[in-house]
Amino acid sequence: MEITITKTPDAKDVEFLWSKLREHGLGMLANTEMEEKFLFAIIAREGGEIIGGMLGEMYYRGLHISLLWVSENLRKTGLGTTMIGKAEDLARESSCTLIYLDTFSFQAPKFYEKLGFEVFGKIENFPENYTRYFLLKRLA
């Protein structure tokens, strides 16, 4: 047996490991609706330039927001709220029952809470002097 450590994993190895984890998980589920992972992006452009965007994935009837970014000069203009709304529309169209994400205390936990997300977990002092929040919004 050989065990290696790398900070630059091969894309094939990463895909193999994810596929094996999904394969195992699917075997545990009675309903495999939306079993495959689907990536998505919501991009806001002005004059061809990206001014905001969201990346994420959907699987197991959940939509995960990996990142949401809005150009600093456009924050508090409603663009982030609009993109969250688009993500909710996408989630509902895709039969998702929830949206989840994580953010840091120096980012936007209050923004997400205003939009109906609830904190379901947190790691204090990560990074040092800050908190990492995990938030969830169930869709009706």
C-alpha positions in Angstrom: 0.0 0.0 0.0 1.2 3.5 -0.8 -0.4 6.7 0.7 0.5 10.0 -0.9 -0.3 13.6 0.1 -0.6 16.4 -2.5 -1.7 20.0 -2.5 -2.4 19.6 -6.3 -4.7 16.6 -6.7 -5.2 15.2 -10.2 -8.7 16.0 -11.5 -9.3 12.3 -12.4 -8.5 11.3 -8.8 -10.9 14.0 -7.5 -13.7 12.9 -9.8 -13.1 9.2 -9.0 -13.4 9.8 -5.2 -16.5 12.0 -5.6 -18.1 9.4 -7.8 -17.4 6.6 -5.3 -18.9 8.7 -2.4 -22.0 9.5 -4.5 -22.3 5.8 -5.4 -22.3 4.8 -1.8 -24.7 7.6 -0.8 -27.2 6.6 -3.5 -27.2 3.1 -2.3 -28.5 4.4 1.1 -31.3 6.4 -0.4 -34.8 5.1 -1.1 -35.5 7.9 -3.5 -32.6 8.8 -5.8 -34.3 11.8 -7.4 -31.7 14.3 -8.4 -28.9 11.9 -7.6 -26.4 13.5 -10.0 -24.6 16.6 -9.1 -25.3 19.6 -11.4 -23.2 22.7 -11.3 -24.7 26.1 -11.9 -23.6 29.7 -12.3 -25.5 32.9 -12.1 -23.5 35.8 -13.7 -24.3 39.5 -13.7 -22.6 41.5 -16.4 -22.5 45.1 -17.4 -20.9 46.1 -20.7 -19.5 42.6 -20.9 -17.7 42.9 -17.5 -18.7 40.6 -14.7 -20.1 42.7 -11.8 -21.4 39.8 -9.7 -21.9 36.1 -9.7 -22.8 33.0 -7.9 -21.4 29.4 -8.3 -22.8 26.3 -6.8 -24.2 22.8 -7.3 -27.4 20.9 -6.8 -27.8 17.3 -5.6 -30.0 15.3 -3.3 -32.7 17.9 -3.9 -30.6 20.6 -2.3 -28.9 23.7 -3.8 -25.5 24.6 -2.4 -24.2 28.1 -3.0 -20.4 27.8 -3.1 -19.8 31.5 -3.6 -21.7 34.8 -4.1 -19.7 37.8 -5.1 -20.9 41.4 -5.9 -18.5 44.1 -7.0 -17.8 46.3 -4.1 -19.3 49.5 -5.6 -22.6 47.6 -6.2 -23.1 46.1 -2.8 -26.3 47.2 -1.0 -27.9 47.9 -4.4 -30.1 44.8 -4.5 -27.9 42.8 -6.9 -27.0 40.1 -4.3 -30.7 39.8 -3.3 -31.7 39.5 -7.0 -29.1 36.7 -7.5 -30.4 34.8 -4.4 -33.9 35.1 -5.9 -32.7 33.6 -9.1 -31.1 30.8 -7.2 -34.4 30.2 -5.4 -36.2 30.1 -8.7 -33.6 27.6 -10.1 -33.9 25.5 -6.9 -37.7 25.3 -7.2 -37.6 24.5 -10.9 -35.2 21.7 -10.1 -37.3 20.2 -7.3 -34.9 21.3 -4.6 -36.3 21.6 -1.1 -33.6 23.7 0.4 -30.6 26.0 -0.2 -27.6 26.0 2.0 -24.3 27.9 2.2 -21.5 29.0 4.5 -20.1 32.5 5.1 -17.7 34.2 7.6 -18.6 36.9 10.1 -16.6 39.4 8.1 -18.7 38.6 5.0 -22.5 38.5 4.9 -24.3 36.4 7.6 -26.8 39.2 8.3 -27.5 39.6 4.6 -28.5 35.9 4.3 -30.5 36.0 7.5 -32.5 39.0 6.1 -33.4 36.8 3.2 -34.8 34.0 5.4 -31.7 31.8 5.9 -31.2 30.4 9.4 -27.9 29.6 11.1 -27.7 25.9 11.8 -24.1 25.8 12.8 -21.0 27.9 13.4 -17.3 27.5 14.1 -16.0 30.2 16.3 -12.5 31.5 16.0 -12.1 30.2 12.5 -10.2 32.0 11.2 -8.8 33.5 14.4 -11.1 36.3 15.8 -13.9 35.5 13.3 -16.8 33.0 13.0 -17.7 30.7 10.1 -21.5 30.4 9.8 -23.5 27.6 8.1 -27.0 28.7 6.9 -30.0 27.0 5.5 -33.3 28.1 3.8 -36.1 25.5 3.4 -38.2 26.1 0.3 -42.0 25.7 0.6 
